[in-house]
Amino acid sequence: MGEMMDTIIALSSGSLPSGVAVVRLSGPKSAQFLSNIAGKLPEPRRASLRTLKTAQAESVDDALVLWFPKPASFTGEDVAELHLHGGKAVVAKVLEMATAIGGIRLAEAGEFSRRAFSNGKMDLTAAEGLADLIDAETEAQRKAAHYLASGGLRDLYEGWQERLLDARAQIEADIDFAEEDDVPGSVADMVWRDMTQLQEEITAHLESYGRAERIRDGFRISLIGRPNVGKSSLLNALAGSDRSIVSDEAGTTRDVVEVRLDLGGYLVLIADTAGLRDDAGPVEAEGMRRALLAARSSDLVLNLSDDDHWEELSALEGVDVLKVRTKSDLLQARDRMERGVAYVSTTDQGALSEFLDQLGARIDGLFDASQSGRTVKLRYIDHLNECVKELDAGRSNELAPEFRAESLRRAGYCLGKITGQHNTEDLLGRIFSSFCIGK
């Protein structure tokens, strides 16, 4: 693409004041500004300590400066970075000096990344992965985001596009030269076998959306059981703070209380709910209704008991339920052997750690480590489904070969919409506006 006219500048590091502040420029006047305030341009991609000065030779700050001439930069344009002392006044002065030059302006949200996309430095999946990487809270989120940001999905989808292109070329050659004597028999059977396999691969890939959603939004666990079996105590022990009321009085939890945990590298949302009992008043009954509603939408329900008599949860048919025996410090070792039951005590740190390990292993078992990064984002679903639909149409023997080849072209076009080969300004604006300024 052609070079953009404006040079943009922004604070690309965290909020001020801070130990170090990184100011980034991108565009044709980056070199001019850097040489104006720091003297001779440093050697490309090597940090150089310089005293930054105004046009009147007044010292502003001592800073590390870096120079990345195009095209070997994040955006594909000339890029300069200033590693300043992280004071508000220092950064404000540098931004003021830059924007006083015609053609240099403050960057908009996500504008550096959008220029990187426009200049072919990344595709849309990598850009979205970069945004996810910045927001990642857990190890699983980091891995999934890094896979996207490093081009993992781009490589997967472009590999599928190559197979579609090869198949289409073979089908069209089979059409063009079908009557030639020296052309071997039809290659259609071989091509459509591969397209059937490709359709199965994409369908399996689509099924990973549920896993991706859990990694991104959190694995949801609900605590269920009679009043005073230890639900609130367990939640507080896991959270490390008194999030729920702990009392001997039945019915003290009337609503759903939720905490966020990093468990085994996964974001886990654990909800404490109202105790289940028969003689509840109207307010407590509403809490119980909400408890069962939260449990039905959970990925895992922990059914707690302190006397080995667990609630029958017929309303939760189809939900993964784990029986948990609380207050296990009161039991003898020989009494902790029932299969399918987890034991926990909030007063015994060893028992609590063992329970967390068991819970983490159960969550980890839902994820295939070898596929942990191949997570599908919601934006991709419609395009992938349309790709599968086109492949299915192309495999139909009822269509003429020309129409079957056209279905392959449309299937590849669907994949190109995901990576950004075919896009609209509205889509790009929506994606990049979610980035922070300076990225």
C-alpha positions in Angstrom: 0.0 0.0 0.0 1.1 3.6 -0.4 2.7 5.5 2.3 0.3 7.3 4.7 0.8 11.1 4.8 0.6 11.7 8.6 3.2 10.8 11.1 1.6 9.6 14.3 2.9 9.7 17.9 1.6 8.4 21.2 2.6 7.1 24.6 2.8 3.4 24.1 3.6 2.3 27.7 1.4 2.3 30.8 -0.2 5.2 32.7 1.9 8.0 34.2 3.9 8.5 36.3 6.0 5.4 35.8 9.6 4.4 35.9 9.9 4.5 32.1 7.6 5.9 29.5 7.9 4.7 25.9 6.8 7.2 23.2 6.4 5.8 19.7 6.3 7.6 16.3 5.4 6.1 12.9 5.5 7.7 9.5 7.6 9.8 7.1 8.5 12.5 9.6 9.8 10.2 12.3 13.4 10.6 11.2 13.1 14.4 11.1 11.7 14.7 14.6 14.2 12.2 16.1 17.1 14.0 14.5 15.7 17.4 15.7 15.6 16.5 19.3 18.3 13.8 19.6 20.9 14.8 17.0 22.2 12.3 14.5 20.0 9.2 13.9 21.2 6.2 15.9 22.2 3.0 14.2 19.1 1.1 13.2 17.7 -1.2 15.9 20.3 -0.3 18.5 19.5 1.7 21.6 21.5 4.9 22.0 21.6 7.2 25.1 20.8 10.8 24.0 20.0 14.1 25.7 16.8 15.3 24.1 16.7 19.1 23.4 14.3 21.7 22.3 15.0 23.9 19.2 16.5 26.5 21.7 19.0 23.8 22.9 17.2 23.4 26.2 17.6 19.9 27.7 14.3 18.0 28.1 15.4 14.6 29.3 18.1 11.9 29.0 16.5 9.0 27.0 17.2 5.8 25.2 16.3 6.3 21.5 15.8 3.6 18.9 15.4 4.0 15.1 13.6 1.4 12.9 13.7 2.4 9.2 11.0 1.1 6.9 10.1 -1.6 6.1 11.7 -3.5 9.0 9.5 -2.1 11.7 6.2 -2.9 13.5 4.1 -0.8 11.2 6.2 -1.2 8.0 6.9 2.6 8.1 9.8 4.6 9.6 9.4 4.2 13.4 11.2 5.9 16.3 10.9 5.1 20.0 11.9 7.3 22.9 12.4 5.6 26.3 11.9 8.5 28.6 11.7 9.0 32.4 8.1 8.4 33.2 7.0 11.8 34.4 3.9 13.5 33.1 5.6 16.7 32.3 8.4 15.0 30.4 6.0 13.1 28.2 3.7 16.1 27.7 6.7 18.2 26.5 7.9 15.6 24.0 4.3 15.2 22.6 4.0 19.0 22.4 7.3 19.3 20.5 6.3 16.6 18.0 2.8 17.9 17.3 4.2 21.4 16.7 5.7 20.0 13.5 3.3 20.0 10.5 2.3 16.5 9.5 2.8 14.9 13.0 -0.3 14.3 15.1 -1.5 12.2 18.1 -2.4 8.7 17.2 -5.9 7.3 17.4 -6.8 4.1 19.2 -5.2 1.1 17.5 -3.7 3.2 14.7 -0.2 1.7 14.9 -1.6 -1.8 14.6 -3.9 -0.8 11.8 -1.0 0.6 9.8 0.9 -2.7 10.4 -2.1 -4.5 8.9 -2.4 -2.1 6.0 1.3 -2.6 5.2 1.1 -6.3 5.3 2.9 -6.8 8.6 0.1 -8.8 10.1 -3.3 -10.2 9.2 -6.6 -9.5 11.1 -6.3 -12.7 13.2 -2.8 -11.6 14.4 -4.1 -8.1 15.1 -7.0 -9.6 17.2 -4.5 -11.9 18.9 -2.4 -8.9 19.8 -5.3 -7.2 21.5 -6.1 -10.4 23.4 -2.5 -10.7 24.5 -2.6 -7.3 26.1 -5.8 -8.2 27.9 -4.7 -11.8 28.9 -5.0 -12.5 32.6 -4.1 -16.2 32.8 -1.5 -18.5 31.2 -4.2 -20.2 29.0 -5.4 -16.8 27.7 -1.8 -15.9 27.0 -1.1 -19.0 25.0 -4.2 -18.7 22.9 -3.5 -15.0 22.3 0.1 -15.6 21.4 -0.9 -18.3 18.9 -3.1 -15.7 17.2 -0.6 -12.8 17.4 2.2 -14.9 16.0 0.2 -15.8 13.0 -0.9 -19.4 13.9 -4.4 -19.1 12.6 -3.3 -17.2 9.6 -1.0 -20.1 8.7 -3.8 -22.6 9.3 -6.4 -20.7 7.2 -4.0 -19.8 4.4 -3.0 -23.5 4.3 -6.7 -24.3 3.8 -6.9 -21.7 1.1 -4.0 -23.2 -0.8 -5.7 -26.6 -0.8 -8.8 -25.0 -2.1 -6.9 -23.2 -4.8 -5.1 -26.4 -5.9 -8.3 -28.3 -5.9 -10.0 -25.7 -8.0 -7.1 -25.6 -10.5 -7.3 -29.4 -10.9 -11.0 -29.4 -11.4 -10.8 -26.6 -14.0 -8.0 -28.4 -15.8 -10.1 -31.5 -15.8 -12.9 -29.5 -17.4 -10.7 -27.7 -20.0 -8.8 -30.8 -21.2 -11.4 -33.6 -20.7 -11.4 -34.4 -24.5 -7.6 -34.5 -25.0 -6.3 -37.9 -25.7 -3.0 -37.5 -23.7 -4.7 -36.3 -20.5 -5.1 -39.0 -17.8 -8.4 -39.9 -16.4 -10.5 -37.6 -14.2 -8.8 -36.3 -11.0 -12.1 -35.4 -9.5 -12.3 -38.3 -7.2 -9.0 -37.5 -5.6 -9.8 -33.8 -5.3 -13.2 -34.3 -3.7 -11.7 -36.8 -1.2 -9.4 -34.1 0.0 -12.2 -31.5 0.0 -14.3 -33.9 2.2 -11.3 -34.2 4.6 -10.9 -30.4 4.6 -14.6 -30.0 5.4 -14.2 -32.3 8.3 -11.1 -30.4 9.6 -13.0 -27.1 9.5 -16.0 -28.6 11.2 -13.8 -30.0 14.0 -12.1 -26.5 14.2 -15.5 -24.9 14.7 -16.1 -27.2 17.6 -13.2 -25.5 19.5 -15.3 -22.3 19.9 -16.7 -23.6 23.2 -13.2 -24.2 24.5 -12.1 -20.7 23.3 -15.0 -19.1 25.0 -14.1 -20.8 28.3 -10.5 -19.7 28.0 -11.4 -16.1 27.2 -14.4 -15.6 29.4 -13.7 -18.0 32.2 -14.6 -21.6 33.3 -17.8 -21.2 35.4 -18.2 -23.2 38.6 -21.2 -23.1 41.0 -21.3 -24.2 44.6 -24.6 -25.9 45.5 -25.8 -27.6 48.7 -27.8 -27.2 51.9 -27.4 -24.2 54.2 -24.2 -24.2 56.3 -22.4 -27.1 54.5 -19.5 -24.7 53.9 -20.1 -23.1 50.6 -19.4 -19.6 51.7 -16.4 -20.7 53.7 -14.9 -22.5 50.7 -15.5 -19.5 48.4 -13.8 -17.2 50.9 -10.9 -19.6 51.3 -10.4 -19.7 47.5 -10.8 -16.0 47.2 -8.5 -15.2 50.1 -11.1 -12.6 51.4 -14.6 -12.5 53.0 -16.7 -12.3 49.8 -19.6 -14.3 51.3 -21.3 -14.2 54.7 -20.3 -17.1 56.9 -22.8 -17.7 59.7 -24.6 -20.6 61.5 -27.9 -19.0 60.5 -29.5 -20.8 57.6 -30.3 -18.7 54.5 -27.6 -16.0 55.0 -26.6 -16.1 51.3 -29.6 -14.8 49.3 -28.0 -14.1 46.0 -25.2 -15.4 43.8 -21.7 -14.2 44.8 -18.9 -14.7 42.3 -15.1 -14.6 42.5 -12.4 -14.7 39.7 -9.5 -17.1 40.2 -6.4 -18.1 38.2 -6.5 -21.9 38.6 -3.9 -23.9 36.9 -3.4 -21.1 34.3 -7.2 -20.9 33.5 -9.6 -18.1 34.4 -12.2 -19.6 36.7 -15.4 -17.9 37.9 -16.7 -19.6 41.1 -20.2 -18.6 42.3 -21.5 -19.1 45.9 -25.3 -19.6 45.8 -28.2 -19.7 48.3 -28.5 -22.9 50.3 -31.2 -25.4 49.2 -33.9 -26.3 51.8 -37.6 -26.9 51.9 -38.9 -24.4 54.4 -37.5 -21.3 52.8 -39.3 -17.9 52.9 -40.1 -16.0 49.7 -36.8 -14.0 49.6 -34.7 -17.1 50.3 -36.8 -19.1 47.7 -35.9 -16.5 45.1 -32.2 -17.0 46.0 -32.6 -20.7 45.6 -34.2 -20.2 42.2 -31.2 -18.1 41.1 -28.8 -20.7 42.5 -30.3 -23.4 40.3 -30.3 -21.0 37.3 -26.6 -20.2 37.8 -25.8 -23.9 38.2 -27.6 -24.9 35.0 -25.4 -22.4 33.0 -22.2 -23.6 34.7 -19.4 -25.7 33.3 -19.1 -27.6 36.6 -21.3 -27.8 39.7 -19.7 -28.6 43.1 -22.4 -30.3 45.2 -21.3 -29.8 48.8 -22.2 -31.8 51.8 -20.8 -32.0 55.4 -22.4 -35.3 56.3 -22.1 -37.5 53.2 -25.8 -36.8 52.2 -25.8 -34.8 49.0 -28.7 -32.9 47.5 -30.5 -34.7 44.6 -30.1 -32.3 41.7 -32.6 -33.6 39.1 -32.9 -30.0 37.7 -29.2 -30.1 36.7 -29.4 -33.1 34.4 -26.7 -32.9 31.8 -24.5 -30.6 33.8 -21.1 -31.9 35.1 -21.5 -32.3 38.9 -18.7 -33.2 41.4 -19.6 -34.3 44.9 -17.5 -32.4 47.5 -17.3 -33.5 51.2 -16.5 -30.4 53.2 -15.0 -30.2 56.7 -12.8 -33.2 55.9 -10.5 -32.4 58.7 -13.1 -33.9 61.0 -12.9 -37.3 59.2 -10.4 -40.1 59.7 -8.3 -41.0 56.7 -10.2 -44.2 56.2 -13.4 -42.3 55.8 -12.0 -40.2 52.8 -12.1 -43.0 50.3 -15.4 -42.8 48.5 -15.0 -42.9 44.7 -16.1 -39.8 42.8 -16.0 -37.6 45.9 -13.5 -34.7 46.5 -12.6 -33.9 50.1 -11.8 -30.4 51.3 -11.3 -28.5 54.5 -11.0 -24.7 54.7 -9.0 -25.0 58.0 -6.5 -27.4 56.6 -4.2 -25.7 54.0 -2.9 -29.1 52.8 -6.4 -30.4 52.2 -7.3 -27.1 50.4 -4.3 -27.3 48.2 -5.0 -30.9 47.3 -8.6 -30.0 46.5 -7.4 -27.2 44.2 -5.0 -29.5 42.4 -7.8 -32.0 41.9 -10.1 -29.2 40.6 -7.3 -27.8 38.3 -6.7 -31.3 36.8 -10.4 -31.7 36.1 -10.5 -28.4 34.3 -7.3 -29.1 32.4 -8.7 -32.4 31.3 -11.3 -30.5 29.2 -8.6 -28.9 27.1 -6.3 -30.6 24.6 -2.9 -29.1 25.3 -1.8 -29.7 21.7 -4.8 -27.6 20.5 -4.8 -25.0 23.2 -4.0 -22.1 20.9 -6.3 -23.1 18.0 -9.2 -21.2 19.4 -12.0 -19.8 17.3 -13.3 -16.3 17.8 -16.9 -15.4 17.5 -16.2 -13.2 14.4 -14.9 -16.2 12.5 -18.0 -18.5 13.1 -20.2 -17.2 10.3 -17.4 -17.2 7.7 -16.2 -20.8 8.7 -19.8 -22.1 8.6 -20.3 -20.5 5.1 -17.0 -22.1 4.0 -18.3 -25.5 5.2 -21.6 -24.8 3.4 -19.8 -24.0 0.1 -17.6 -27.2 0.4 -20.7 -29.2 1.0 -22.3 -27.7 -2.1 -19.2 -28.3 -4.2 -19.2 -32.0 -3.2 -22.6 -32.5 -4.7 -22.5 -34.7 -7.9 -25.8 -33.0 -9.0 -23.9 -29.8 -9.9 -22.0 -29.2 -13.1 -18.2 -29.2 -12.7 -18.1 -25.5 -13.4 -20.4 -24.7 -10.5 -18.5 -27.1 -8.2 -15.3 -25.2 -8.9 -17.1 -21.9 -8.2 -18.1 -23.3 -4.8 -14.4 -23.9 -4.0 -13.6 -20.3 -5.0 -16.4 -19.0 -2.7 -15.1 -21.3 0.1 -11.6 -19.7 -0.2 -13.2 -16.2 -0.2 -14.9 -17.0 3.1 -11.5 -17.8 4.7 -10.0 -14.6 3.2 -12.7 -12.5 5.0 -11.3 -13.8 8.3 -7.7 -13.0 7.6 -8.5 -9.6 6.2 -7.8 -10.3 2.5 -11.4 -9.2 1.8 -12.7 -6.6 4.4 -14.7 -3.5 4.9 -13.8 -0.3 6.5 -16.6 -0.8 9.1 -15.0 -4.1 10.2 -11.5 -2.6 10.4 -12.8 0.4 12.4 -14.6 -1.9 14.8 -11.6 -4.1 15.4 -8.8 -1.5 15.7 -10.9 1.0 17.8 -10.9 -1.6 20.6 -7.1 -1.3 20.9 -5.5 1.1 23.3 -3.9 4.4 22.0 -0.2 3.7 21.3 -0.7 0.2 20.0 
